[in-house]
Amino acid sequence: MTQITITVNGKAETRDVEPRTLLVHFLREELRLTGTHVGCDTSQCGACTVHLDGRAVKSCTVLAVQADGGAVTTIEGMARGEVMHPLQAAFKEEHGLQCGFCTPGMIMSAADLLARTPQPTEAEIRGALEGNLCRCTGYQNIVRAVQTAARTMAKA
Amino acid sequence: MIGASVKRKEDGRFLTGRGKYTDDITLPGQLHAAFVRSPYAHAKIRAVDASAARAMPGVRAVFTGADLKAGGVNPIPVGWLHAGINVAEHHAMAVDAARYVGEAVAVVLADSAATARDAAEAVAVDYEELAAVVSAVDALRAGAPQVHGNAAGNVAFTWQLGDAAGTDAAIKGAKTVVRQHLGNQRLIPNAIEPRACLASFDAANDELTLYVTSQNPHVHRLIMGAFVLGIPEQRFRVVAPDVGGGFGSKIFIYPEEVVACWASKQVGAPVKWTATRSEAFLSDSHGRDHETEVEMAFDAAGKIVGLRVHTVANMGAHFTLFAPAVPTYLYGTLLSGQYDIPVIHVSVTAAYTNTVPVDAYRGAGRPEATYVLERTLDIAAGTLGVDPAELRRRNFIAPTKFPYQTAVALQYDSGNYAPALDKALGMVGYAQLRAEQAAARAKGRYIGIGLSSYIEACGLAPSHVVGSLGAQAGLYESGAVRVHPTGKVTVLTGSHSHGQGHETTFAQIVAHELGCALDDVEVVHGDTAKIPFGMGSYGSRSGAVGGSALFMSIQKVKEKGRRIAAHQLEAAVEDVDFKDGTYFVKGAPGKQKGFGEIALAAYLAHNIPGDMEPGLDSTSFFNPSNFVYPFGTHIAVVEVDPATGHVALTKYVAVDDFGNVINPMIVDGQLHGGIAQGVAQALWEGGVYDGNGQLLTGSMMTYALPKAHFLPMVESDRTVTPSPINPLGVKGAGEAGTIASTAATANAVLDALAPFGITHLDMPLTPAKIWAAIQTARGGH
């Protein structure tokens, strides 16, 4: 067991973990933050995407010990109280989700894109989401949601 | 409210990470299951040595297939039986032999998932490898390895429909006969949430609770309780909480769920299992996998005079729940499409193979039928020298011919096909596009235009019809409306949402009918402890069947309220009307009662008719009299790069007739996702086994799911022909996109390749396949 401290959604969390514990399992099982999902075992689906020190990572491909001392933001940390993040609001507005399983990872990846590229083209959005698989939406309304969020965030 | 693109009520929890999927549920003291799976496609199990695994710290138990059988667990039954079908016993874990790679052989229960997996690797199984057979065509050859002892020649069943002699005569007498072999490759569903279950036996009350990724929790309870495990239904609760997509793959009763339930009772602790994606590839039922010979006969005017179809269907190693229905009644009956075809004959031979079982996957039989018809029509258009749109139009069933009795059993209640075709042609700018295509070809660019005019029979299903065809249960649906004393409403539906948005659309129906606010309606689904009964969601049935059951209950509640209102307003019942949430006496302004007042009165029971029971609720079962028949035309436009074989899907137009639409935003969403899956079959996806039965496409690295940048924005529109068989006038919309888009896309690619003299290639139309075909056509190798 190794002791680690990770700041998750602004709160420092210290736990003893097996060295092989993945960051996603640390979040889901140790902290019971189950908004971050696991959809595959080969780092393709992106359902586990979170932000680590401000960058989107697939938390199934990061060991918890690698995140020691770092700051993680999960889907649970995106809203400000009851006020949803513009991406969350836009996904609802544009019907960018159906079953909701890929949605947290999709939003975290999209947030990473908008942080780097505030006004992306449709092609840039589609390209940036290539590491996130959705089986329900055909991506159409996800792309629209990201476009809508980009507009909202530009006005803010 | 009905017809409005209301934003979804369920979105809040999903967007903030508060959705509750099966794997998100943790019970105190739960153990984790890991399965030992066969690495061989076909092997005799000589012995299982679990001593090393049992000795590992944290391991609580190891069970084998033989343990389960000895423990009284029955085989998993089949829910649809044909005459003469050879049903081989399907045990939750292999007892004597494993029949596909991934079949469960033993299970380890341990304190953590990681420990369970470590221990599963320590279970030593002594296999005697046997010869395996992978393709259905090979399985039916003389001398092929036998998958089951009781299915000689690996024939699972044979089935036919239509007029064999009449079709033979029509083909012999035809001016032109188009013949083609068509492969419809195996698909692997890949809902993004892997299957999971958590079973908890409560010894104190002798009750079992199962949380499971299910599209139909009541069906799970009935079959597992009554047939497999022998648990009384009243002491067995099945909960399908938030479910992350299904596409058919979460209909069936899976071995892992059976094992978890049984094992929980054995060890006295909750047992949880969540599939890894690798396990999902090897254990979720697959879809499609047909090999078809088609003959379409035409007269001199380009009218179809007969159609003969013979299909070999791969069932995999076992029948799962609906499997026998998929390549038969959900397939052969759709072979008339939108066309007036006087005689049709379809025959199907279904084979057992050493592969993952094949069952319903989005569309289930209907995409296969549409592909056969629409691909063949395009080949025929080339042969006859007729424009593909014109050839379709020439053969459409005339709008005056409805109700139309097809040559393959179905009676279409309604339809009007030319307007949808015309609309789609207009949207895509067909004439202009054909001119651009010709101009581009002259410059060495290969644009293709593909049409698909589809029909679907969904809203499964009239119980008496499916019962007569072999279904072991009817396919009605329940819907209960509970009006609370405050006038707020709880809806209990036997339908299940795993992405379709029932919590919104069903609330819309109630709000529309009762004149209340959407937020005053709560829709409950997915829990056998709360909902009377239900058949679940598949076959595009939620709105047409589940919504109709709900509608019936609303009417009963409204009518009871009307009687209370008449009593209180001292009016005759027939003089009382209901509008926008208010009962009022016709022609007497001011004499009125709000729905909330009446609800309260129903529960206070101080002032209701003397012969009336207090309370205000109703449960209804809707048993449809027919299927519903959505239809439409989709058009795909592609450009093929002849240097690489790469296909770019540049435009996609969809015109669909779903009858009345409750929530257009949600229906469009269903359509977009369905189209993506259908396009993916045409261009990218395919489950591939090697000759030894090893799945070569066993991960998301090797199985090509569509990504965001593979797809364009779909342009969609609708025509509206309400269904006459349900009170909402709705048809199903969940599968139409998939049913239409595979053929449209494949047709577009082959249209692009026409200048090379390539008339057909089997899907998926990958760059390598296209490039090779172009090289061959150009006289290369």
Chai-1 contact restraints between the chains, C-beta under 6 A:
chainA,res_idxA,chainB,res_idxB,connection_type,confidence,min_distance_angstrom,max_distance_angstrom,comment,restraint_id
A,T34,B,D24,contact,1.0,0.0,6.0,A-B,restraint_1
A,G35,B,G17,contact,1.0,0.0,6.0,A-B,restraint_2
A,G39,B,I192,contact,1.0,0.0,6.0,A-B,restraint_3
A,C40,B,R277,contact,1.0,0.0,6.0,A-B,restraint_4
A,C40,B,M700,contact,1.0,0.0,6.0,A-B,restraint_5
A,D41,B,T276,contact,1.0,0.0,6.0,A-B,restraint_6
A,D41,B,R277,contact,1.0,0.0,6.0,A-B,restraint_7
A,D41,B,S278,contact,1.0,0.0,6.0,A-B,restraint_8
A,T42,B,S699,contact,1.0,0.0,6.0,A-B,restraint_9
A,T42,B,M700,contact,1.0,0.0,6.0,A-B,restraint_10
A,T42,B,M701,contact,1.0,0.0,6.0,A-B,restraint_11
A,Q44,B,M700,contact,1.0,0.0,6.0,A-B,restraint_12
A,C45,B,I192,contact,1.0,0.0,6.0,A-B,restraint_13
A,I75,B,G17,contact,1.0,0.0,6.0,A-B,restraint_14
A,E76,B,G17,contact,1.0,0.0,6.0,A-B,restraint_15
A,A79,B,T16,contact,1.0,0.0,6.0,A-B,restraint_16
A,Q88,B,L15,contact,1.0,0.0,6.0,A-B,restraint_17
A,F91,B,L15,contact,1.0,0.0,6.0,A-B,restraint_18
A,K92,B,K7,contact,1.0,0.0,6.0,A-B,restraint_19
A,K92,B,D11,contact,1.0,0.0,6.0,A-B,restraint_20
A,H95,B,M665,contact,1.0,0.0,6.0,A-B,restraint_21
A,H95,B,G669,contact,1.0,0.0,6.0,A-B,restraint_22
A,L97,B,F14,contact,1.0,0.0,6.0,A-B,restraint_23
A,Q98,B,G499,contact,1.0,0.0,6.0,A-B,restraint_24
A,Q98,B,G669,contact,1.0,0.0,6.0,A-B,restraint_25
A,C99,B,G244,contact,1.0,0.0,6.0,A-B,restraint_26
A,C99,B,G245,contact,1.0,0.0,6.0,A-B,restraint_27
A,C99,B,H498,contact,1.0,0.0,6.0,A-B,restraint_28
A,C99,B,G499,contact,1.0,0.0,6.0,A-B,restraint_29
A,G100,B,F14,contact,1.0,0.0,6.0,A-B,restraint_30
A,G100,B,G19,contact,1.0,0.0,6.0,A-B,restraint_31
A,F101,B,I192,contact,1.0,0.0,6.0,A-B,restraint_32
A,F101,B,E193,contact,1.0,0.0,6.0,A-B,restraint_33
A,F101,B,G244,contact,1.0,0.0,6.0,A-B,restraint_34
A,C102,B,I192,contact,1.0,0.0,6.0,A-B,restraint_35
A,T103,B,F14,contact,1.0,0.0,6.0,A-B,restraint_36
A,P104,B,G17,contact,1.0,0.0,6.0,A-B,restraint_37
A,R126,B,A708,contact,1.0,0.0,6.0,A-B,restraint_38
A,R126,B,H709,contact,1.0,0.0,6.0,A-B,restraint_39
A,G127,B,H709,contact,1.0,0.0,6.0,A-B,restraint_40
A,L129,B,A708,contact,1.0,0.0,6.0,A-B,restraint_41
A,E130,B,K707,contact,1.0,0.0,6.0,A-B,restraint_42
A,E130,B,H709,contact,1.0,0.0,6.0,A-B,restraint_43
A,L133,B,L705,contact,1.0,0.0,6.0,A-B,restraint_44
A,R135,B,A191,contact,1.0,0.0,6.0,A-B,restraint_45
A,R135,B,I192,contact,1.0,0.0,6.0,A-B,restraint_46
A,R135,B,G245,contact,1.0,0.0,6.0,A-B,restraint_47
A,C136,B,G245,contact,1.0,0.0,6.0,A-B,restraint_48
A,C136,B,G499,contact,1.0,0.0,6.0,A-B,restraint_49
A,C136,B,G673,contact,1.0,0.0,6.0,A-B,restraint_50
A,T137,B,H672,contact,1.0,0.0,6.0,A-B,restraint_51
A,T137,B,G673,contact,1.0,0.0,6.0,A-B,restraint_52
A,G138,B,H672,contact,1.0,0.0,6.0,A-B,restraint_53
A,G138,B,G673,contact,1.0,0.0,6.0,A-B,restraint_54
A,G138,B,I675,contact,1.0,0.0,6.0,A-B,restraint_55
A,G138,B,A676,contact,1.0,0.0,6.0,A-B,restraint_56
A,Y139,B,A708,contact,1.0,0.0,6.0,A-B,restraint_57
A,Y139,B,L711,contact,1.0,0.0,6.0,A-B,restraint_58
A,Q140,B,H672,contact,1.0,0.0,6.0,A-B,restraint_59
A,Q140,B,M713,contact,1.0,0.0,6.0,A-B,restraint_60
A,Q140,B,V714,contact,1.0,0.0,6.0,A-B,restraint_61
